[in-house]
Amino acid sequence: MSAASTDEPDERAEFVAFVRAHQHRLMRSAYLICGDHHLAEDLLQGALVKLALRWRQVREGDPAAFLRTVVYRDAVSWWRRRRRERLTSAPPAVSGPDGADDTSTRLVLVDALRRLTPRQRAVLVLRFLDDLTEARTAEVLGVTVGTVKSQTNAALKRLRELAPELKELLHAGREAY
Amino acid sequence: MGIDQLSQLLRESAAEVPVPDLAEAAWDRAVRVRRRRQLAGAVAVSVAVGVLALGVGIPLGGTVGDMGTAPVPTETKPVPGVTADEMPDTPRPRAVLGLPRSPDLRATAQQQLSGRPVERAVALYERASLPGAPDPEPVFVLGSDGALRVLDGVGLDFTVDEAPLQPTSLSPDGRRAAFPQVDELVVVDLTTGRPDTFRVPGFNVSVRWLSADTVLVEQSASASIVDVARRTVTAAPRPTDTLVPDPVFQWSGPRWRNGNLEVGIRVGGPSRGYSGTNVAVVDVRTGAVVRLLVLGPAAGRADATALGWLDSDAVLLRTDQDGVVAWNTSTGEVTSVTGPFDGQIAIVSR
């Protein structure tokens, strides 16, 4: 019997505790990237399995960063393949928690987000929901800091164009971009 | 644009998204996947350059006790004098086996295999399935003529948790492909495009070609040998590992034999000196690690797969981040064979 088997109950408990502490934030991020909570759940589940397979290596490092990287890269990868195969730029219909036809501000934002490119969405969610620096965002997405900057600017500009009602609200605070 | 407002809006937009408890299910699934990958690695295919030989102590019709010596332990700590190569950030490109750098794996873009069979396949591809997909992605066949075909005329399903194509699916002569399925083994004659089905009851999880005509099919607690030419299925004892399980490093996926050397992917804890994922070449006579390629802890290189020996010195492997690379175990050079590829690939070495 290998050491892996005798340590497994402890590792499992540790993994479960870690996931339960982080899955809310990751699920929210995945949802904003995909626009569909069922798909977000599938993405997160796939990422969690990858993390579990590497738990012994990653646990002493930064498992949150590992998990975030996998979720984001899988989400961007999924979206690119889906869009290419369907030969259309139309993203999937937004499937929110209640599915209701709601014109609230947050659904306006989600609707506008889905019209961005997958990388633009990922950059916005990483920078402004996950509060990552430009450098960390670049690391997660496997791109340069310059790309993060340009994608962020392009995304915010596009959001303003797509959601004029948000433009007023978003300009009320301190201008950063 | 007010960043504070944007952050607030993003939080509010996703605030009501339900968050199921996925932790335990994810761990349980990973345990199953890990066991299956270790299972696949326990039987190393012995492939000398240009010649196929049996790599395990299971002669056809025999038992494990008839042949083979006791398994040898692997070294758990770095051996003085062992060269550890580092995976470069961007390996130099190199054309190998006619593999395209970016194969076009759209079913609509390629001919069907039944309409254009191959003389011999060089590689099989299957992209990673989209999350939640009910069916696996189609399998593509790269012929020795350089053309891709989509495998048609056969309905493949996921095998427990994984896609049907395995790195060991392609026969050593490149003429057949084997896919483990529940209760059966599907073997496709790539020279005609015709599938054949062999009843092997149970949850078949891995396959290994023992010769051009025989396949070892494994389940978690049993194994069978399918003779494709004679159309027989024979129960066989589970093969014993050629190497003693290591208490620190875990072998992941198939291992490949070349004479007295065996190569495979290992994953281990950071406390043991070689953290993350690495590719290890082991001398099966002593269990000593003779060469290492350190892939490191990067997420994009965590899921690495050894694909086999390209020649007497070079090993092919795949990572999500790099695609297929060739590692020369004599010089340490790593070259890039394909671009990044998210999926499974099986290659036949010459």
Interface residues (C-beta under 8 A of the other chain):
Chain A: S2 A3 A4 E8 R12 F15 V16 V19 R20 Q23 H24 M27 R28 S29 Y31 L32 H37 H38 L39 A40 E41 D42 L43 L44 Q45 G46 L48 V49 K50 L51 A52 L53 R54 W55 R56 Q57 V58 E60 G61 F66 T69 V70 R73 D74 S77 W78 R81 R82 E85 G96 P97 D98 T105 R106 L107 L109 V110 L113 L124 V125 F128 L129 D131 G142 L156 L159 R160 L166 L169 L170 H171 A172 G173 R174 E175 A176 Y177
Chain B: M1 G2 I3 D4 Q5 L6 S7 L9 L10 R11 E12 S13 A14 A15 E16 V17 P18 V19 P20 D21 L22 A23 E24 A25 A26 W27 R29 A30 V31 V33 R34 R106 R127 L130 P131 G132 P245 D246 P247 V248 Q250 V267 G268 G269 P270 S271 S275 G276 T277 P297 A299 G300 A302 D303 Q321 D342
